[in-house]
Amino acid sequence: MSYKISIKQIILSLLSVKEQLYKNFKNDNRYNMLLEYLMSKDFYYDDELPVPSVKLISESTEINTYQVRKRIIELNELIYNDENDTFLEFPETEIEFSARNYAGSMFLKMKSIKEVPQVGDDITLPLLRGKLNTDMFFVESKHHFFEGNKQIIHCYLQSGMYNEYWHLRKSEAIFKDEIPFKKRIKMDDYDMKKELSYY
């Protein structure tokens, strides 16, 4: 049994790479009006704008709803079709760091660095002393986002030095839900260790 993906999810998916779709299919008569509409507003990032419905796209482009739905599904299939040349690319890279401790929280964007730290790497960021009262951190987790033409690498930092035993214990506590999620998201490692009777 195959799972049916909603048309709204497909539209949202296409919006995440609309620039690349436009670049590759803007001269294709089947898709150019649809893509021009998707490019007309920032439907993906602007929280004030809803994800456009098939009906709204139809009214704006004067393409009947059947054709709008059909073309959206076709565009989606073109991304995953093995017979077509690969066209997706993410040439821009952006690195983000976020950290939180007793002194506050911070978010930092970097255009590029030679080597992106891996999970477990200890790093020293002297510029954060003035924000978080420390410059010693480790990468607790890393997340990659692929949107537009960008690969965004987000590193979640914790104060201190990486400890493999604590990392495993913390993972176990999260897995077993020893600390409720709503409480846990407000905690740094120090608070979590206190909650788990380390201190």
Stockholm file with secondary structure:
# STOCKHOLM 1.0

chainA/1-199         MSYKISIKQIILSLLSVKEQLYKNFKNDNRYNMLLEYLMSKDFYYDDELPVPSVKLISESTEINTYQVRKRIIELNELIYNDENDTFLEFPETEIEFSARNYAGSMFLKMKSIKEVPQVGDDITLPLLRGKLNTDMFFVESKHHFFEGNKQIIHCYLQSGMYNEYWHLRKSEAIFKDEIPFKKRIKMDDYDMKKELSYY
#=GR chainA/1-199 SS CCCCCCHHHHHHHHHTTHHHHHHHHTTCTTTHHHHHHHHHSCTTTCTTSCCCCHHHHHHHHTCCHHHHHHHHHHHHHHHHCTTSCCCCCCCEEEEEEEEEETTEEEEEEESCCSSCCCTTCEEECGGGHHHHSCCEEEEEEEEEEEETTEEEEEEEEEESCCCHHHHHHHHHHHHTTSSCHHHHTTCCHHHHHHHTTCC
#=GC SS_cons         CCCCCCHHHHHHHHHTTHHHHHHHHTTCTTTHHHHHHHHHSCTTTCTTSCCCCHHHHHHHHTCCHHHHHHHHHHHHHHHHCTTSCCCCCCCEEEEEEEEEETTEEEEEEESCCSSCCCTTCEEECGGGHHHHSCCEEEEEEEEEEEETTEEEEEEEEEESCCCHHHHHHHHHHHHTTSSCHHHHTTCCHHHHHHHTTCC
//
